[in-house]
Amino acid sequence: MRIPKGFLRFSGWALFIGGIMGAVGQVIHAGDVPESVAAIPSFLQQAVNIHVMLAFSSTFILLGLAGFFLRQSQGLRTWGWVGFPLLFIGMMFEIFHGPVQIIAYPILFNSIHDAAALKTVSDQINNMSIDKFPLQLLVLIPIIPCIFIGLLLTGLATYRAQIFRKSVGLAPLIVLAILVIGKFIPLHIFDYSFSLIHVVFAYFGATLAFETYPTTASASTSSQRNFEA
């Protein structure tokens, strides 16, 4: 399979930029609702800006994923391709909650002037009215499983494909292990562990963007050996 090297570099840069934006956005991400009425103006400013960043982050990641998988096309087994739709679905659904904070939050919170009204709106947001609109779960539930299982399969498949250095396949597996450990060990450092998922995407992108390609990018067996560890 011959793949234009320009497409591969574009995919790499999209993954890299999206991963960096996502990592930064996750680290500085505030709570889902303001802590007080006085905090509403600063909360809205931060919430809108961060979720614009995260929306672009996921969009860039989605743009780059295809190139990352196609680059390994000759080395991936059939099950290895399953990681692509899982990651695509997880990242696509992750985008959906962004417009709520970008568009709806200023409408919901700008008219609030007392603590009672703030509590009412905050409770509605935190509960998400799932009892009245259960189909919300069809968007919310798949996000974490799709991203986690997608990263697991992608890491294993990339490691076995041996197109890139072994660390590219190991990176998502290490991050998943950190996330699992963070569920059982209440350390403050694990509060930011989800941003590591975006660091993995950035690493995928950097590997793809800065690869030394032949004249025509190809997934042939001979080119595979040049990128093994």
C-alpha positions as CSV (number, residue, x, y, z in Angstrom):
1,M,0.0,0.0,0.0
2,R,1.4,3.4,-1.0
3,I,0.4,6.4,1.1
4,P,1.3,10.0,0.2
5,K,3.9,11.1,2.7
6,G,2.2,14.5,2.8
7,F,-0.9,12.9,4.2
8,L,1.1,11.1,6.8
9,R,2.9,14.2,7.9
10,F,-0.4,16.1,8.0
11,S,-1.9,13.3,10.1
12,G,1.1,13.4,12.4
13,W,0.9,17.1,13.0
14,A,-2.9,16.9,13.5
15,L,-2.4,14.3,16.2
16,F,0.5,16.1,17.8
17,I,-1.3,19.5,18.0
18,G,-4.5,17.9,19.1
19,G,-2.7,15.9,21.8
20,I,-0.9,18.9,23.2
21,M,-4.0,21.0,23.2
22,G,-5.9,18.2,24.9
23,A,-3.2,17.7,27.6
24,V,-3.1,21.4,28.4
25,G,-6.9,21.6,28.5
26,Q,-7.3,18.6,30.8
27,V,-4.7,20.0,33.2
28,I,-6.3,23.4,33.6
29,H,-9.9,22.1,33.4
30,A,-12.0,23.6,36.2
31,G,-15.0,22.0,37.9
32,D,-18.3,21.4,36.0
33,V,-20.1,24.1,37.9
34,P,-19.1,27.4,39.6
35,E,-18.4,27.2,43.4
36,S,-20.2,30.4,44.2
37,V,-22.2,33.3,42.6
38,A,-19.1,35.5,42.8
39,A,-17.1,32.9,40.9
40,I,-19.5,32.8,37.9
41,P,-17.8,35.4,35.7
42,S,-14.4,33.8,36.0
43,F,-15.8,30.3,35.8
44,L,-17.6,31.1,32.5
45,Q,-14.6,32.6,31.0
46,Q,-12.5,29.6,31.8
47,A,-15.1,27.0,30.9
48,V,-15.8,28.5,27.5
49,N,-12.2,28.9,26.5
50,I,-11.1,25.5,27.8
51,H,-13.9,23.7,26.0
52,V,-13.2,25.5,22.7
53,M,-9.6,24.2,23.1
54,L,-10.8,20.7,23.9
55,A,-13.2,20.7,20.9
56,F,-10.4,21.6,18.6
57,S,-8.2,19.1,20.3
58,S,-10.5,16.2,19.6
59,T,-11.1,17.4,16.1
60,F,-7.4,17.4,15.3
61,I,-7.0,14.0,16.9
62,L,-9.8,12.6,14.7
63,L,-8.2,14.1,11.6
64,G,-4.9,12.3,12.4
65,L,-6.0,8.9,13.6
66,A,-6.5,7.5,10.1
67,G,-2.9,8.3,9.0
68,F,-1.5,6.6,12.1
69,F,-3.3,3.4,11.4
70,L,-2.7,3.5,7.6
71,R,1.0,3.9,8.2
72,Q,1.0,0.5,9.9
73,S,-1.4,-1.1,7.4
74,Q,1.1,-3.9,6.4
75,G,1.8,-4.8,10.0
76,L,-1.6,-4.6,11.7
77,R,-3.6,-7.7,12.2
78,T,-7.3,-7.7,11.7
79,W,-8.1,-7.2,15.4
80,G,-5.6,-4.3,15.5
81,W,-7.8,-2.2,13.3
82,V,-10.6,-2.4,15.9
83,G,-8.8,0.3,17.9
84,F,-9.5,2.9,15.2
85,P,-13.4,2.9,15.3
86,L,-13.3,2.6,19.1
87,L,-11.0,5.7,19.5
88,F,-13.0,7.5,16.8
89,I,-16.3,6.9,18.6
90,G,-14.9,7.8,22.0
91,M,-13.3,11.0,20.9
92,M,-16.3,12.0,18.8
93,F,-18.7,11.6,21.8
94,E,-16.1,13.5,23.9
95,I,-16.7,16.5,21.7
96,F,-20.4,16.5,22.3
97,H,-20.3,17.9,25.9
98,G,-18.2,20.8,24.7
99,P,-21.0,22.9,23.1
100,V,-22.9,22.7,26.4
101,Q,-20.2,24.7,28.2
102,I,-19.4,26.8,25.2
103,I,-22.9,27.9,24.3
104,A,-25.4,26.8,27.1
105,Y,-23.3,27.7,30.2
106,P,-23.3,31.5,29.5
107,I,-27.1,31.4,29.0
108,L,-27.7,29.3,32.1
109,F,-25.4,31.1,34.6
110,N,-25.3,34.7,33.4
111,S,-28.8,35.4,34.9
112,I,-28.0,33.8,38.3
113,H,-27.7,36.3,41.2
114,D,-28.3,34.2,44.3
115,A,-27.0,30.9,45.8
116,A,-30.4,29.2,45.7
117,A,-30.7,29.6,42.0
118,L,-27.1,28.5,41.5
119,K,-27.7,25.3,43.4
120,T,-30.8,24.5,41.4
121,V,-29.0,24.9,38.1
122,S,-25.9,23.1,39.3
123,D,-27.9,20.2,40.5
124,Q,-29.7,20.0,37.2
125,I,-26.4,20.0,35.3
126,N,-24.8,17.4,37.7
127,N,-27.8,15.1,37.4
128,M,-28.2,15.6,33.7
129,S,-31.9,14.7,33.9
130,I,-31.1,11.1,32.9
131,D,-34.4,10.0,34.5
132,K,-36.3,12.1,31.9
133,F,-33.9,11.7,29.0
134,P,-32.3,8.2,29.3
135,L,-31.0,8.3,25.7
136,Q,-28.3,10.7,27.0
137,L,-26.6,7.6,28.3
138,L,-26.0,6.4,24.7
139,V,-23.6,9.2,24.3
140,L,-22.1,9.4,27.8
141,I,-21.5,5.7,28.6
142,P,-19.4,4.8,25.5
143,I,-16.8,7.5,26.0
144,I,-14.5,5.9,28.6
145,P,-14.9,2.3,27.4
146,C,-14.2,3.2,23.8
147,I,-11.2,5.3,24.6
148,F,-9.7,2.8,27.0
149,I,-10.3,-0.3,25.0
150,G,-9.3,1.5,21.8
151,L,-6.0,2.6,23.4
152,L,-5.4,-0.9,24.7
153,L,-5.9,-2.6,21.3
154,T,-4.0,0.2,19.5
155,G,-1.0,-0.2,21.9
156,L,-0.9,-3.9,21.6
157,A,-1.4,-3.8,17.8
158,T,1.3,-1.1,17.3
159,Y,3.8,-3.0,19.4
160,R,3.2,-6.2,17.5
161,A,3.2,-4.5,14.1
162,Q,6.8,-3.3,14.6
163,I,6.4,-0.4,12.2
164,F,7.3,2.2,14.8
165,R,9.7,1.9,17.7
166,K,8.4,-0.3,20.5
167,S,7.9,2.6,22.9
168,V,5.0,3.9,20.6
169,G,3.1,0.7,21.4
170,L,4.0,0.7,25.0
171,A,3.0,4.3,25.7
172,P,-0.8,3.7,25.8
173,L,-0.4,0.6,27.8
174,I,1.7,2.4,30.5
175,V,-0.9,5.3,30.6
176,L,-3.8,2.8,31.0
177,A,-1.9,1.2,33.8
178,I,-1.4,4.6,35.5
179,L,-5.1,5.4,35.1
180,V,-6.2,2.0,36.6
181,I,-3.8,2.5,39.6
182,G,-5.1,6.0,40.1
183,K,-8.6,4.6,40.7
184,F,-7.4,2.7,43.7
185,I,-4.7,5.0,45.1
186,P,-6.1,8.5,46.2
187,L,-3.0,10.5,45.3
188,H,-3.3,14.1,44.0
189,I,-1.0,13.4,41.1
190,F,-3.6,11.1,39.6
191,D,-6.1,14.0,39.3
192,Y,-4.3,14.9,36.1
193,S,-3.7,11.4,34.8
194,F,-6.5,11.6,32.1
195,S,-4.4,14.3,30.4
196,L,-1.8,11.5,29.8
197,I,-4.2,10.0,27.2
198,H,-3.7,13.2,25.1
199,V,0.1,13.0,25.7
200,V,-0.1,9.5,24.0
201,F,-1.9,11.0,21.0
202,A,0.8,13.7,20.8
203,Y,3.5,11.0,20.9
204,F,1.7,9.1,18.1
205,G,1.6,12.4,16.1
206,A,5.3,13.3,16.7
207,T,6.4,9.8,15.7
208,L,4.4,10.1,12.5
209,A,5.2,13.7,11.7
210,F,9.0,13.4,12.2
211,E,9.5,10.1,10.6
212,T,12.1,9.9,7.8
213,Y,10.1,8.7,4.8
214,P,11.3,7.2,1.6
215,T,10.6,9.2,-1.6
216,T,7.1,7.7,-1.7
217,A,5.8,6.7,1.7
218,S,5.1,3.0,1.7
219,A,4.1,0.4,4.2
220,S,6.4,-2.2,2.6
221,T,8.4,-4.7,4.6
222,S,11.7,-3.0,3.8
223,S,10.6,0.4,5.1
224,Q,9.2,-1.2,8.2
225,R,12.6,-2.3,9.4
226,N,13.9,1.3,9.3
227,F,11.5,2.3,12.1
228,E,11.8,-0.6,14.4
229,A,13.5,-0.1,17.8
